[in-house]
Amino acid sequence: MHHTMTSRTAALLALLLLGCGGGTVQANPAPMEIRAVVRVPCQGPDCDGEATPAPETGRSPITMLALGWSHSCALVEDGGIYCWGANNRGQLGDIGDGERGVPTRVPGLGTMDAVWAGGEMTCARETGEGTIQCWGETGLGPNREQSFATPLPYSGVHAMALGYGTGCFVNEAHVFCWGEYGRPHGPSWNTPTRVEVPRGVSGLVAGMQRHCGLDTRGRINCWGRTLAYWHPERVADPVWRIPDLAGVRMIALAGGPHGRPWIVDRHGHVQRTDTGDEDRRHGTTHVALHEIAGIEDPATLVAGGGGHACSRLSNGTAACWGSNESGQLGDGTTATRSEARYLELGGVQEIEVGQHHTCARAEGGLYCWGRNDSGQVAAERTTRIHEPTVMPW
């Protein structure tokens, strides 16, 4: 009896020591073994720059991600939308003022089955007829800022791309767009307006003040602000075409007013577009391509507003390249990369990019990294994260 009481006392003493010291202690009184690990969150002034995610919340699993300029959103299995990050234009939904570092469910929505984000706005599609609800600085109507939420009276929407105060969607076989594209370079539409694009549109993407899509021949047709130094081929007002390119399989637009596209060519190579030699006889500048080394035949291609891009491969890996001042490439540094750097993640299902941050659904969890000055990475008490970090969901 005396021996048994001593063993229990030793075990209790070990656990009390753990609560004070925050380390790992093993207690081995015969005849049993106790091993306990207690992790105490960092507290105090020495914790600046250290990510301390909140405990797991038991939210429904994520099925789709969408990243805007400095905010992030996720669609979950039960049809709800959660958003976090900057909220200066109401892009997180009708949740009150102020940014949120913790994912918050957007109130006032029905059951949704898709979500998109861009600039300082968010849109989601209702399950069933495919109608759309948008909120934030949408560019819809005479006022740029809209109260939550603005419905789009269209059904059957199956693709959407949002820019900075601009948006486009594909409704059946037609393209509709709205917003201020930057006069005199582009149109200004307060309501969705049909854009006649020859040979249709696939792979619809958005930049800061332009939209582009691929036609059936793999040519890049765009509308909005033209690209500096290139002399676009006019197709039909307001559509113009990037010259010299055909057989393109995928396209992503870099951010900024003059952000150029990245493409995946017919051979599955990722290429950065640039200006080539000037044709002095005709006064035009041709498109030059520079291959991104280290990646071939990606399944998806996405680009961020700050000049970085990422791809997911069919084998569940992902790689990023480009600007990296906030650690948005996820390679543990802030060095700009001209070649692809693979992430230390497996089972990647989806990867999305914002202006200076990146998030992925991988290995059954949510991982984010990059700039976090508005809480867009969903980690508290830090302004930057340089590597993919699991965010408790």
matplotlib code that plots the C-alpha trace (Angstrom):
import matplotlib.pyplot as plt

x = [0.0, 2.8, 4.6, 1.4, 0.8, 4.4, 4.1, 1.0, 2.5, 5.6, 3.3, 1.4, 4.6, 5.9, 2.7, 2.9, 6.5, 5.4, 2.8, 5.5, 8.4, 6.8, 9.1, 9.1, 9.2, 9.2, 8.0, 8.9, 7.8, 7.3, 5.3, 3.9, 5.3, 3.9, 5.0, 3.5, 4.2, 2.9, 3.4, 2.9, 2.1, 4.8, 3.8, 5.5, 7.7, 10.1, 7.3, 7.3, 7.6, 6.6, 3.4, 1.0, -2.0, -5.3, -6.5, -8.4, -12.0, -13.7, -14.9, -16.2, -13.4, -12.3, -13.2, -12.0, -9.7, -9.8, -7.1, -7.5, -5.0, -4.6, -7.5, -8.3, -11.5, -12.5, -15.5, -16.3, -18.2, -21.4, -21.7, -20.4, -17.8, -15.0, -12.8, -9.9, -7.3, -7.8, -11.4, -10.9, -13.6, -15.8, -14.2, -14.7, -18.5, -20.9, -18.9, -18.2, -15.2, -11.5, -9.3, -9.5, -6.6, -8.9, -11.2, -14.8, -17.9, -19.6, -23.2, -26.2, -25.4, -27.3, -25.6, -22.7, -20.6, -17.8, -15.9, -13.6, -11.6, -9.7, -8.4, -10.6, -13.7, -15.2, -17.9, -19.6, -21.9, -25.2, -25.8, -28.5, -29.0, -25.5, -26.4, -23.6, -23.3, -20.5, -19.2, -16.4, -15.1, -16.8, -16.9, -20.6, -23.0, -22.3, -20.5, -17.4, -18.1, -21.2, -23.1, -23.2, -24.0, -24.7, -26.5, -25.8, -29.1, -27.5, -27.8, -25.5, -22.3, -19.5, -16.3, -15.2, -12.1, -11.9, -9.4, -9.0, -12.5, -13.2, -14.8, -15.7, -17.8, -18.8, -22.5, -23.2, -21.0, -21.0, -18.5, -19.8, -17.6, -17.8, -15.6, -13.2, -10.4, -8.4, -9.3, -8.2, -6.9, -10.0, -13.8, -15.8, -18.9, -21.1, -23.0, -22.1, -21.7, -21.3, -17.9, -17.8, -14.7, -14.0, -13.8, -14.9, -13.0, -11.4, -8.9, -10.4, -7.9, -7.7, -4.9, -5.1, -6.9, -7.3, -8.8, -7.6, -8.8, -7.6, -9.5, -9.9, -6.5, -4.6, -4.3, -4.5, -7.3, -7.5, -9.5, -8.8, -5.4, -2.9, 0.6, 3.4, 5.9, 3.8, 1.7, -1.5, -3.4, -6.9, -9.6, -12.9, -13.5, -12.6, -10.8, -7.1, -4.7, -1.2, 0.9, 3.2, 1.6, -0.5, -1.0, -1.0, -2.5, -2.7, -2.2, -1.8, -1.5, 1.0, -0.2, 0.4, -0.7, 2.0, 2.1, 2.9, 1.6, 3.1, 2.0, 2.2, 3.0, 1.9, 4.9, 4.0, 6.8, 6.2, 7.3, 7.6, 6.7, 8.9, 9.7, 11.9, 13.8, 12.1, 11.2, 12.4, 10.7, 7.3, 7.8, 6.6, 8.0, 7.7, 7.0, 10.0, 9.6, 11.9, 11.4, 11.0, 13.5, 12.6, 9.0, 7.1, 3.5, 1.8, -1.9, -2.6, -0.9, -1.7, -0.1, -0.1, -0.5, 3.1, 4.8, 5.0, 3.5, 2.8, 1.9, 0.4, 1.5, -0.6, 1.5, 0.5, 3.6, 3.7, 6.4, 6.6, 8.9, 9.2, 9.1, 9.7, 10.1, 7.6, 8.5, 5.5, 7.5, 7.6, 11.3, 12.4, 14.0, 13.1, 15.2, 13.6, 13.7, 13.8, 13.6, 10.8, 11.3, 9.3, 7.4, 8.0, 4.4, 2.8, -0.7, -1.4, -5.0, -5.1, -2.8, -3.8, -1.9, -2.6, -0.5, 2.2, 0.9, 0.1, -2.2, -2.7, -4.9, -2.5, -2.1, -5.6, -5.0, -4.7, -1.2, -0.4, 2.7, 4.0, 2.9, 0.6, 0.3, -3.5, -4.0, -4.3, -2.2, -4.5, -1.6, -1.6, 1.4, 3.6, 3.9, 5.6, 5.9, 8.6, 7.6, 4.3, 2.7, -0.4, -3.2, -5.5, -8.9]
y = [0.0, 2.4, 1.7, 2.4, 5.7, 6.7, 5.9, 8.0, 10.9, 10.8, 10.9, 13.9, 15.7, 15.1, 16.7, 19.7, 20.2, 20.1, 22.9, 25.2, 24.4, 23.7, 20.9, 17.1, 14.9, 11.2, 9.5, 5.8, 4.5, 0.8, -0.8, 1.9, 4.5, 8.0, 10.3, 13.7, 16.6, 20.1, 22.9, 26.4, 29.2, 31.9, 34.9, 38.2, 40.7, 38.0, 36.5, 39.2, 37.6, 34.1, 32.5, 31.3, 29.9, 29.6, 26.2, 24.0, 25.0, 22.0, 24.0, 22.0, 20.9, 23.3, 22.6, 25.8, 28.7, 32.3, 35.0, 38.7, 41.5, 41.2, 38.9, 35.2, 33.2, 29.5, 27.5, 24.7, 21.4, 22.7, 25.5, 28.3, 30.9, 31.9, 35.0, 36.6, 39.4, 43.0, 44.4, 48.0, 47.7, 45.1, 42.3, 39.9, 40.3, 41.8, 41.1, 44.7, 46.9, 45.9, 43.2, 39.6, 37.3, 34.4, 32.9, 34.2, 32.8, 35.3, 35.8, 36.4, 33.9, 30.8, 27.6, 28.4, 26.1, 28.4, 31.4, 33.9, 36.9, 39.7, 43.2, 44.2, 42.2, 38.7, 36.8, 33.5, 31.3, 30.0, 26.3, 25.4, 28.1, 29.4, 33.0, 35.3, 37.5, 40.0, 42.2, 44.7, 47.2, 45.5, 48.3, 47.5, 50.5, 54.2, 53.9, 51.8, 50.6, 48.5, 47.4, 43.6, 42.0, 42.9, 40.1, 39.6, 38.6, 35.9, 32.1, 29.3, 31.2, 28.6, 30.6, 34.0, 36.1, 39.2, 42.1, 45.4, 46.8, 44.8, 41.4, 39.0, 35.8, 33.2, 32.6, 29.7, 30.6, 34.4, 36.6, 39.5, 42.1, 45.2, 47.8, 50.6, 49.3, 52.5, 55.1, 55.8, 52.3, 50.4, 50.6, 51.6, 49.6, 50.0, 46.8, 43.5, 44.1, 41.4, 41.3, 39.8, 37.6, 35.8, 32.0, 32.1, 32.1, 29.5, 29.9, 33.3, 35.2, 38.7, 41.2, 44.6, 46.4, 43.8, 40.4, 37.7, 34.4, 31.8, 31.1, 27.7, 28.2, 29.0, 32.7, 35.2, 37.7, 40.5, 43.7, 46.6, 48.2, 47.3, 46.0, 48.5, 48.2, 45.7, 46.8, 44.7, 43.4, 44.9, 42.2, 44.0, 46.8, 46.5, 43.2, 43.1, 40.2, 39.6, 39.2, 36.3, 33.7, 30.7, 27.2, 28.4, 25.9, 28.1, 31.7, 33.7, 37.5, 39.1, 42.0, 45.6, 47.9, 46.5, 42.9, 40.6, 37.1, 33.7, 31.0, 27.2, 26.5, 23.6, 21.5, 21.9, 24.4, 27.4, 30.6, 34.2, 36.7, 39.7, 42.3, 41.2, 43.1, 46.0, 45.6, 49.0, 48.6, 48.4, 50.1, 47.1, 45.2, 41.4, 39.0, 37.1, 34.0, 32.9, 29.4, 28.9, 26.2, 23.3, 22.7, 21.1, 20.2, 21.8, 21.1, 24.7, 28.1, 31.1, 34.5, 37.1, 40.8, 41.3, 39.4, 35.8, 32.7, 29.1, 25.9, 22.6, 19.4, 16.3, 14.3, 16.5, 18.7, 22.5, 25.1, 28.9, 31.5, 35.3, 38.1, 37.0, 40.0, 38.7, 35.1, 34.3, 31.7, 29.5, 28.5, 30.0, 33.1, 36.5, 36.1, 36.6, 33.4, 33.1, 29.3, 27.2, 26.3, 23.2, 23.5, 21.0, 19.9, 16.7, 16.0, 19.5, 19.8, 23.5, 26.5, 30.2, 33.4, 37.0, 40.1, 39.0, 35.8, 32.2, 29.5, 25.8, 22.9, 20.1, 16.9, 17.4, 20.8, 24.6, 25.9, 29.7, 31.8, 35.2, 38.7, 38.8, 42.5, 42.3, 38.8, 37.4, 34.3, 33.6, 33.5, 35.9, 37.8, 37.8, 39.9, 37.4, 33.7, 32.3, 28.7, 26.8, 26.7, 24.7, 26.9, 25.1, 24.7]
z = [0.0, 1.0, -2.3, -4.4, -2.7, -3.4, -7.1, -7.5, -5.6, -7.9, -11.0, -9.7, -8.8, -12.4, -13.9, -11.6, -12.6, -16.3, -15.7, -14.3, -16.6, -20.0, -20.9, -21.2, -18.1, -17.8, -14.6, -14.2, -10.8, -10.8, -12.1, -14.5, -16.9, -17.5, -20.4, -20.7, -23.0, -22.3, -24.8, -23.3, -25.8, -25.9, -23.9, -23.2, -25.1, -26.3, -28.5, -31.2, -34.6, -33.3, -34.7, -32.0, -33.8, -31.8, -30.7, -33.2, -33.5, -35.1, -38.1, -41.1, -43.5, -46.3, -49.9, -51.7, -51.0, -52.3, -51.5, -52.1, -51.8, -48.0, -47.0, -47.3, -47.5, -47.5, -48.5, -46.1, -46.6, -44.9, -47.5, -45.2, -46.0, -43.5, -44.1, -42.3, -42.8, -43.9, -43.6, -44.6, -47.3, -45.8, -47.7, -44.8, -44.9, -42.5, -39.3, -38.2, -38.6, -38.1, -39.4, -38.2, -37.5, -36.9, -39.6, -39.0, -40.6, -43.0, -41.8, -43.9, -46.6, -47.8, -48.7, -51.0, -53.3, -54.5, -53.4, -55.2, -53.9, -55.5, -54.5, -51.6, -52.4, -52.2, -54.1, -53.5, -55.5, -54.1, -54.4, -56.9, -59.6, -59.4, -58.5, -57.0, -53.9, -53.7, -50.9, -50.2, -52.7, -55.6, -58.2, -58.7, -58.9, -58.8, -55.4, -55.2, -51.7, -51.4, -48.3, -47.7, -50.0, -53.7, -55.6, -59.3, -61.1, -63.2, -62.9, -64.1, -63.3, -63.6, -63.6, -62.1, -61.7, -59.5, -59.9, -58.1, -58.2, -61.3, -61.9, -64.7, -64.8, -67.4, -67.6, -69.9, -72.9, -72.4, -70.5, -68.3, -66.6, -64.5, -62.8, -63.5, -65.8, -65.8, -68.4, -71.1, -71.4, -70.5, -70.0, -67.0, -66.2, -63.1, -63.8, -65.5, -69.2, -71.9, -73.5, -77.0, -77.0, -80.4, -80.0, -76.4, -73.2, -71.0, -68.1, -67.1, -65.0, -63.5, -62.9, -61.2, -64.0, -66.7, -67.4, -69.8, -71.1, -73.6, -76.8, -78.5, -80.3, -77.0, -77.8, -75.0, -75.3, -72.8, -72.0, -69.7, -69.1, -71.8, -71.0, -71.2, -74.1, -76.0, -79.0, -78.6, -81.5, -81.5, -81.8, -81.1, -78.8, -75.9, -76.5, -77.5, -78.0, -76.7, -79.9, -80.8, -78.5, -79.4, -78.1, -74.5, -72.0, -68.9, -68.0, -64.7, -64.4, -62.1, -60.0, -60.4, -63.2, -65.5, -64.3, -67.2, -67.6, -66.8, -69.1, -69.5, -73.2, -75.3, -74.1, -70.4, -69.6, -67.4, -69.1, -67.9, -70.6, -71.2, -73.8, -76.7, -79.3, -80.9, -84.6, -85.8, -89.2, -87.7, -84.4, -82.4, -79.5, -79.5, -76.7, -75.3, -73.1, -70.3, -68.9, -65.1, -64.3, -62.2, -63.0, -65.9, -66.7, -63.7, -63.0, -61.9, -62.2, -60.0, -59.6, -56.8, -56.7, -55.4, -58.2, -57.1, -58.7, -57.7, -59.4, -58.1, -59.8, -60.3, -57.9, -55.0, -54.8, -55.3, -56.2, -56.1, -57.6, -58.1, -55.5, -51.9, -49.6, -47.2, -47.4, -49.7, -51.6, -48.4, -48.8, -45.4, -47.0, -48.3, -51.5, -54.9, -57.0, -60.8, -60.5, -58.9, -55.3, -54.1, -50.9, -48.1, -48.3, -49.7, -50.7, -52.0, -53.2, -53.9, -53.7, -53.9, -53.7, -52.5, -52.8, -50.5, -48.9, -49.9, -48.6, -49.5, -48.7, -48.1, -46.1, -44.8, -43.3, -44.0, -44.5, -44.9, -45.1, -46.1, -45.0, -42.0, -41.2, -41.4, -40.2, -43.7, -42.8, -39.8, -37.3, -34.4, -33.0, -36.1, -39.2, -41.5, -41.8, -44.1, -44.3, -44.8, -41.3, -40.4, -39.3, -36.8, -38.4]

ax = plt.figure().add_subplot(projection="3d")
ax.plot(x, y, z, "-o")
ax.set_aspect("equal")
plt.show()
